[in-house]
């Protein structure tokens, strides 16, 4: 697989996002994208064949419009590793029309507020999701990501390899709720705990 098309990342659930961001700046990370709203439109075939084979086809809309394909994750790795192809497009509606003309349909909308930092070859994001706040560390290899996580006081044992939509499905199952989309409107006045997500907070500042 072409390393240029390989997404290597891991995410962590945060208990204290403000403290984490301070540590991020203290180790020299550079802010490259201030807090920005992001909408993601996930497409699939009518029989959900992409989801069943753990493939992703989506349009992301933030400051730009990006068409993304992701392949299934490589099994047995300490971080999430999967093929990723991204293409910036000029027109969201034209991209949607193209996918729908090919037989794909919109199956779920999910959104977040994302702040992006870089640190050497890594991209580190702070993701405010409707059901909690996470960080993603992407780039390099598993060892570099693990060392960086340690420098940010994140417990490696609490890393998350699941996607946000996989966590969304888990929340729906655990709460017995039939949420349609992963949006802030859908989750308004709904309290979500780490237990609902099936994860534990990785930032250990309270123990330092």
N, C-alpha and C positions, 0 to 999 in steps of 0.2 A: 504493500500500500504506500502511495506517495505521502511522505511525511508532511508535505506542504498542505495536504488535504486531510490531515489527521488532527482531530480535536482531542486534546489531552487536558482533563480538568477534574476537579473535585469540589464539592460544596460543603459548607458547614452551617448549621443553624446557630444563630447568635442570641444570647441572652442580653447583652449590653452592646448594641450597635455603636453608640457614641464612643464608648471606651475602645472598641475595636478600631474605629476610624482614627482615633488619636494615636494608637500604637502603629497603625499603618503609616501615618505621616512621620512618626518618630523614627522609623527605620528607613526613611528616604523615598517612599513611594510618591509618585507625581500624579496629581489630579489631571486627567485628560478629558473627562466628561463630567460636568456638574450634574446634580440630580435631574434626571430626565424621565418623563413618562414614556413608557414603551407598550405598544399593543402588538400581540402576536396572534396571527390567524392560522390555525392548524387545519390542513386539508387532508382528505383521505378519499378512498374509493367508497362507493355505497356499502360494500361488504366489509369495510374497515381493514382491508388487506395490509395496508402500510402499518397500522397500529399492531396488528397481529404478528407481523414480522419485525417489529421494533424499529421501523423506519419512520422518518419525520419529513414532512413537506410543509413548509410554512412561509408566510410573508410576515416580516417584522417591520413595524412602522414606528420610528422615533424621530430623530433629526433627518433620517434618510429612510428609504424603502429598500429592504433587502429580501431577496428570495433565497431560501435555504433548503438544502437537502442534507439529512443526516442518516447514515447507515446504522445498523445494529451495533451495539457496543461489543468490543472484543472481550470475551469471557476470561476470567481468571486473572485480571489485572488489578493492582492496588488502587488505581484511579480509573475514571471513565475514559475510555479511548474508543473513538469511533470516527468513521469517515465523515467529513463535512465539506460541502461545497456551497459557497455563498456568492451571490451575484447581486450587485446593486442595480436597481432599476429606477426609472424616472417617474413612473406612474403606478400608484397602488392599484387603481381600478383596472388598468390595462393588464397588470400582472394577475389579478384575480380573474378577470375575464378569460385569460389564457388558460389558467388551471381548470376553470369550470368548463371550458370548451373541450378540454382533454378528458373530461369525465370525473374530475375531482370535485368534492364539495366541502364547504366549510363545516367542520365538526365541533370545533371549540375555539373560543376566544379566551386568551389569558393575558393579563397585564401586570406590569410592575413599575416601580420607580427605580431606576438604575443609576448608580454613581460609579464611575470607572477610574481606576488608578493603574499605573504601570510601575513595575519594579524590575529593573534589568529586562530579561526577556519575558517576564510574566505579565499577564493582565489580571488584576484583582478587582472584582466588582463588589459593591454593596447593593444587594437586591431587596427592596421592600416589596414583599408579596402580600396579597390580600390575607394570607394566613400566617404571616411571620416574616422575620428578617433573616437573610442568609448572606454569606459571602461565597463567591466562586473564585478559585485560583486556577488559572488556565495558562498553559504553555510549558515549554521545556520538557522535562520528564518527571516521573514519579518522585525521584529522589530530591530534585530541586523543589518540587511542590511541597514535599514533606518537610524539608528543612525550613522553607519559608513559613509554613503553617506553625512550626515550633517557635520560630522567632516572633510570631504574632500571638503566642500563648493559646494556640488552638490544639485541642486534643485530637491527635491523629486517629485514635480509636473511634471517634465520633463522626468521622467523615461520612459523607452521603454520596453515593454513586447514582441514586435514582434521579430522574428528571423531575421538574416541578409538576408536570402533569401526572407522573406516577404518584407523587405525594398527594396531589389533588384527588386522585382515585381512592387513595387510602383514607383521606379525610372523609370523603363521602360515605365510604363503607363503614368507618368507625362511628360516624355520627348518624348514620341512617338517613342522610340527606340526599336529595336529588338535585344538587346544584347543577345548573346548565353550563355556566362559564366560570372561569377563575378570575373574577373581576372584583373590584372594591365595592361596587354597588351590590353584587350578589352576597358578599360577606359582611355587609354593613350590619353592625350590632350583633355579630356572631363572634363569640370568644373561642379561639382555637388554641389549644395547648400543645406542647411538644408531644404529649402522649397521644393526642388525636392524630398527629403527624407520624407517629412511630419513630421519632428521633429524640436525641438528647442535645442540649446546648453544648457546643464545643469550646466556647470561650471560658477560660478558667480564672479570670481575673479575681473573682471573689475568693479564690483560694491562695492567691499570691501574697 
